[in-house]
Amino acid sequence: MAFSSIRRDYEGAPLTEERADVDPLRQFIAWFEEVRAVERDATTMALATATASGRPSVRMVLLKGVDDRGFTFYTNYESRKARELAETARASLLFYWAAFERQVRIEGVVEKVAEAESDSYFRERPLDSRWSVYASQQSQRVDSRAVLETRMEEARQLYGEDVPRPSWWGGYRVVPDAFEFWQGRPGRLHDRLSYRLDGRLWVRERLAP
């Protein structure tokens, strides 16, 4: 199969300085509100982390909150991503919305959310998802699927419907200091607008595609 022959053109609407918001968070929310009505997995984002020595890793996670403080997701605090965040306290996010031929990249420092916030979100999760937190030692080697299913049943029997949030599971917030909005355009002459934080002000620049 000739991968080099797989191609298509992009026909997205222009992303101009006149149309884009001067505030990148408002611009993100405006795009997200358009996308969520069409994209089934609009909250899916790639989370990139790295070790202190520079070895990168990336995986898909779900956005669970966005406000003036940043972008929130939840995970096991003993997972690989958590270990890398402990080393560098930085991460990058990528949203790709194929239906609109758009990408949003976000970079920033990472902090844990308050325990009360993690507690509140944990209570909202489906019951199976709360049990599975106890069944899965995320990123650790497991002998078989049967082991996971046994642990799941043990958690179900132990906690029933009253499942407490374990101390080793909770939320992180990416506090952005850089955004980039990408809009696919014809002839690969894509629109790219970047925002970087200079003190307390966002500086917007156009980048070559």
Secondary structure, DSSP 8 states (H G I E B T S, - for coil): --GGG-----------TTTS-SSHHHHHHHHHHHHHTT-TTTTEEEEEEE-TT--EEEEEEE--EEETTEEEEEEETTSHHHHHHHHH-EEEEEEEEGGGTEEEEEEEEEEE--HHHHHHHHHHS-HHHHHHHHH--TTS--S-HHHHHHHHHHHHHHHTT-----TTEEEEEEEEEEEEEEE--GGG--EEEEEEEETTEEEEEE---
